[in-house]
């Protein structure tokens, strides 16, 4: 028996984008012009890969790369223009949770309706009803019409029903985006159960921590093609670098035009990055340069040039930052110019300076990599 759950062979998918839109027959006749009225958008181009049974497989990529189209092809919502997809086993898509919900019915009624769409009979739904409601954490609202639910409540209910489906393969597309932290943690626990149960899972996400945590293999799409496929940690690094390199420079902060500072990363190695900053001032006041390393907008390390060897006029300074001190992740370097008097901020470098620390950390922690000085000992039972 084959160990392949999903096989994608030379799949391409295109859509017609109309240039004109008619709101009725009259408008269509009046504005009729012979010839082409649309352009072809080639979303996926000759995609081929396989997913083995029991894999937790990640699909990542920037917006517009073709991720959702690929997932809908796997779910057989779309059909490819070229190529073919083979699915070996029963498949349940968690793509648009709540499809089939009726907003005029209560939550309770929608449980039975949605359960029936998944193939359960009434007795089976009654047996699992309490578990569904408990997982969704909306016991008090089950007799309320669905149209009065928040989007988060609807997703929790839909997800709680969907995970009861009897299936070999799950397709999941960012369904946790609207859930709160506590509910997301429940879903993550469910993902762990899926991994232990050897269920085949395909996850489309922008969350690289989820890719690294759950996936056994992943691919990244770029402009409708597979850019890379392999270890989830490596794919997460590729995705992160793509986003860093495409990020715009920072805005003008409206500071005095008498002072200026420009900065760039002049060299990158596996162990450090070298930062160079050029400064200028139209007065003779002593100054200093400060840098801050930020993660998720929070400063995790800072240093300045010497306050005894201050800067005047124009010049250049450089600093070598030891990146082995940091855990894996994306970091931004902020560079600014200050007057020594009153520590006044006078200029900020506009250019966005980012670096990525790759790899999976052996221990978990915040930004800085603390020494692993743990000691371990076994305690024998009584």
C-alpha positions in Angstrom: 0.0 0.0 0.0 1.3 3.5 -0.9 2.5 5.7 2.0 1.6 8.8 0.0 -1.4 10.7 1.3 -1.4 13.5 -1.4 0.4 13.7 -4.7 0.5 16.9 -6.7 1.9 16.6 -10.2 2.6 19.5 -12.5 -0.4 21.5 -11.3 -1.1 25.0 -12.7 -4.1 27.2 -12.0 -5.1 30.5 -13.7 -8.1 32.9 -13.3 -9.6 35.3 -15.7 -9.6 38.9 -14.4 -12.4 40.9 -16.3 -11.6 44.5 -17.3 -15.2 45.5 -17.5 -18.2 44.6 -15.3 -21.8 44.7 -16.6 -24.5 45.0 -14.0 -27.2 43.8 -16.4 -28.1 42.7 -20.0 -28.6 46.4 -21.1 -25.2 47.5 -19.9 -23.6 44.4 -21.5 -25.1 45.2 -24.9 -24.3 49.0 -24.7 -20.7 48.4 -23.7 -20.1 45.4 -25.9 -16.8 45.4 -27.7 -15.4 42.4 -29.6 -12.1 41.0 -28.5 -10.5 40.2 -25.2 -12.0 41.9 -22.1 -9.9 40.1 -19.5 -6.4 39.2 -18.5 -5.2 35.9 -17.2 -3.8 35.7 -13.7 -1.4 32.7 -13.4 -1.7 31.9 -9.7 0.1 28.5 -9.6 2.7 27.4 -12.1 3.8 23.8 -12.5 3.6 22.8 -8.9 4.7 19.2 -7.9 5.2 17.7 -4.5 4.1 14.8 -2.3 2.8 14.5 1.3 3.3 11.3 3.1 0.7 9.7 5.4 1.1 11.0 8.9 3.0 14.1 8.0 2.2 17.5 9.5 2.9 19.5 6.3 3.2 23.3 6.3 2.6 25.6 3.3 3.8 29.2 3.8 4.4 32.2 1.6 3.7 35.9 1.4 0.3 37.2 0.5 -0.5 36.6 -3.1 2.0 33.7 -3.4 -0.8 31.1 -4.1 -1.2 29.4 -0.8 -5.0 29.6 -0.5 -5.5 28.6 -4.1 -3.3 25.6 -3.6 -5.3 24.6 -0.5 -8.6 24.9 -2.4 -7.2 22.7 -5.1 -6.2 20.1 -2.5 -9.7 20.3 -1.1 -11.2 19.9 -4.6 -13.0 23.2 -4.4 -11.0 24.3 -7.5 -9.9 22.1 -10.4 -6.4 22.7 -11.9 -6.0 24.0 -15.5 -3.2 21.5 -15.9 -1.8 18.6 -14.0 -3.4 16.4 -11.4 -3.9 15.8 -7.7 -4.3 12.4 -6.1 -5.7 12.0 -2.6 -5.4 8.7 -0.8 -7.9 8.7 2.0 -10.8 10.7 3.3 -10.2 14.5 3.5 -11.8 17.2 5.5 -11.0 20.9 4.8 -11.0 23.4 7.7 -10.8 26.3 5.1 -13.9 28.4 5.7 -15.2 27.2 9.0 -18.9 27.7 9.5 -19.9 27.1 5.8 -23.4 25.7 6.1 -24.2 27.6 9.3 -27.6 29.3 9.3 -27.5 32.6 11.1 -31.3 32.4 11.8 -30.9 29.2 13.7 -29.6 28.8 17.2 -26.2 27.5 18.1 -27.7 24.2 19.2 -29.6 23.8 15.9 -26.5 24.6 13.9 -24.5 21.9 15.7 -27.0 19.3 14.4 -27.1 20.9 11.0 -23.3 21.1 10.6 -22.8 17.7 12.1 -25.2 16.2 9.5 -23.2 17.9 6.7 -20.1 16.1 8.1 -21.9 12.8 7.8 -23.0 12.2 11.4 -26.5 10.9 12.2 -28.6 12.5 15.0 -27.6 9.9 17.6 -23.9 10.5 17.0 -24.3 14.2 17.3 -26.3 13.9 20.5 -23.5 11.7 21.9 -20.8 14.3 21.2 -22.9 17.5 21.8 -21.7 18.2 25.3 -18.0 17.8 24.2 -18.6 20.2 21.3 -20.1 22.9 23.4 -17.5 22.4 26.2 -14.6 22.8 23.8 -16.1 25.9 22.2 -16.8 27.4 25.7 -20.1 28.9 24.7 -22.5 26.8 26.9 -24.6 29.9 27.9 -25.2 31.0 24.3 -26.3 27.7 22.6 -30.0 28.8 22.5 -29.1 32.2 21.0 -29.4 32.7 17.3 -26.1 32.5 15.5 -26.4 35.9 13.9 -25.9 37.3 17.4 -22.6 35.5 17.9 -19.3 37.3 17.6 -17.0 36.1 14.9 -14.8 34.5 17.5 -17.7 32.5 19.0 -18.7 31.3 15.5 -15.2 30.1 14.7 -14.9 28.3 18.1 -18.2 26.5 17.5 -17.3 25.6 13.9 -13.9 24.4 14.8 -15.2 22.3 17.7 -17.7 20.6 15.3 -15.2 20.1 12.5 -12.6 18.3 14.6 -15.1 15.5 15.2 -15.0 14.6 11.5 -13.9 11.1 10.7 -11.1 11.7 8.4 -7.5 10.7 7.5 -6.4 14.1 6.1 -7.1 17.6 7.5 -6.5 20.8 5.5 -6.2 23.9 7.8 -6.1 27.5 6.6 -5.4 30.1 9.4 -8.6 29.1 11.2 -7.1 30.2 14.5 -6.6 33.9 13.5 -9.7 35.1 15.2 -9.5 32.9 18.3 -8.3 34.3 21.6 -5.1 33.1 23.3 -6.8 30.5 25.5 -8.7 29.0 22.6 -5.6 28.9 20.4 -3.8 27.0 23.1 -6.7 24.4 23.0 -6.2 24.1 19.3 -2.5 23.7 19.7 -3.1 20.9 22.1 -5.4 19.3 19.5 -2.6 19.6 17.0 -0.4 17.7 19.3 -3.0 15.0 19.5 -3.1 14.8 15.7 0.7 14.4 15.5 0.6 11.6 18.1 -2.4 10.0 16.2 -0.4 9.9 12.9 -3.1 12.0 11.1 -2.0 13.7 7.9 -2.3 17.5 8.3 -1.7 20.3 5.8 -1.4 23.7 7.5 -1.4 27.0 5.6 -0.2 29.8 8.0 1.8 33.0 8.4 2.8 31.8 12.0 6.4 30.5 11.7 6.4 29.4 15.4 3.5 27.1 14.5 5.4 25.8 11.5 8.5 25.1 13.6 6.5 23.6 16.5 4.2 21.3 14.6 5.3 20.6 11.1 7.5 17.7 10.1 8.1 19.3 6.6 7.1 22.5 4.8 7.2 24.3 1.5 7.3 28.0 0.7 5.6 29.5 -2.4 6.8 32.5 -4.2 4.9 34.0 -7.2 3.0 30.8 -7.8 6.1 28.5 -7.7 7.7 26.4 -5.1 10.7 28.3 -3.8 11.9 25.7 -1.4 10.8 22.6 0.4 12.3 20.8 3.4 12.8 21.1 7.2 10.3 23.4 8.8 13.0 25.4 10.6 14.8 26.1 7.3 11.5 27.1 5.6 10.7 29.4 8.4 14.1 31.1 8.0 13.5 31.5 4.3 10.1 33.0 4.9 11.4 35.4 7.6 14.3 36.6 5.4 11.8 37.2 2.5 9.7 39.4 4.7 12.7 41.3 6.2 14.1 42.1 2.8 10.8 43.4 1.5 10.0 45.6 4.5 9.9 49.4 3.8 12.2 51.9 5.4 11.0 53.8 8.4 9.3 57.1 8.2 10.6 60.7 8.7 10.3 61.4 12.4 10.2 65.2 12.0 13.3 66.0 13.9 15.6 69.0 13.4 17.2 69.2 9.9 20.4 70.5 11.5 21.5 66.9 12.3 21.4 63.7 10.3 22.4 60.1 10.6 22.5 57.3 8.1 23.1 53.7 8.9 23.6 50.4 7.1 24.6 46.8 7.9 27.8 46.5 5.9 28.7 42.9 6.6 26.8 39.8 7.8 28.3 36.5 9.0 26.9 33.6 11.0 28.3 35.1 14.2 27.8 38.8 13.8 26.6 41.8 11.8 28.7 45.0 11.3 26.9 48.2 11.5 28.1 51.5 10.0 26.6 54.9 10.7 27.5 58.3 9.2 26.5 61.4 11.2 26.6 65.1 10.5 25.7 68.3 12.4 25.7 71.9 11.5 26.8 73.0 15.0 29.8 72.1 17.3 27.8 70.6 20.1 29.2 67.2 21.3 27.1 64.2 20.3 27.0 60.4 20.6 25.4 57.6 18.6 23.1 55.1 20.2 21.9 51.8 18.9 19.1 49.6 20.2 18.3 46.0 19.1 14.5 45.4 19.1 12.4 42.2 18.9 8.7 42.7 18.3 9.1 46.4 18.9 10.7 45.9 22.3 14.4 46.8 23.0 16.4 43.8 24.2 19.9 45.3 24.0 21.3 48.9 23.8 24.7 50.5 23.6 26.2 54.0 22.8 29.5 55.4 21.6 31.7 56.6 24.4 30.3 59.5 26.3 33.9 60.5 27.0 35.0 60.4 23.4 32.1 62.5 21.9 31.4 63.2 18.3 31.4 66.6 16.6 30.6 67.7 13.0 30.7 64.9 10.5 32.1 61.4 10.8 31.5 57.7 10.7 31.3 55.0 13.4 31.0 51.3 13.2 29.9 48.5 15.6 30.2 44.7 15.4 27.2 43.1 17.0 27.7 39.5 18.3 24.5 37.8 17.1 25.4 34.5 18.9 24.0 36.2 22.0 20.5 36.1 20.6 17.9 33.3 20.3 16.5 32.6 16.9 14.1 35.2 15.5 13.9 38.5 13.6 15.6 41.6 15.1 15.6 45.3 14.1 18.4 47.7 14.8 17.5 51.2 15.6 20.2 53.9 15.2 19.9 57.4 16.5 22.0 60.5 17.1 21.9 62.4 20.5 23.4 65.6 21.9 25.4 65.0 25.0 23.7 67.9 26.7 20.4 66.7 28.2 20.7 63.5 26.2 18.6 65.2 23.5 17.5 63.0 20.5 18.3 64.9 17.3 18.2 62.4 14.5 17.1 58.9 13.7 18.3 56.7 10.9 15.4 56.1 8.4 16.7 52.9 6.8 15.3 49.7 8.2 18.0 47.5 9.5 17.1 43.9 10.2 18.9 40.7 10.9 17.7 37.1 11.4 19.1 34.6 13.8 18.4 31.2 12.2 17.8 27.8 13.6 15.9 26.0 16.3 16.9 26.9 19.9 17.9 24.1 22.1 16.2 25.9 25.0 13.4 28.4 25.0 13.7 31.9 26.2 13.3 35.6 25.4 15.6 37.4 23.0 19.1 37.1 24.5 20.6 33.6 24.6 21.4 32.9 28.2 24.0 30.2 29.1 22.6 26.7 29.4 23.7 26.0 32.9 20.9 23.6 33.9 21.8 20.6 35.9 19.6 17.5 35.7 19.2 14.6 38.1 16.8 11.7 38.2 14.7 11.2 41.3 13.9 7.6 42.0 10.3 6.8 43.0 9.4 5.5 46.5 
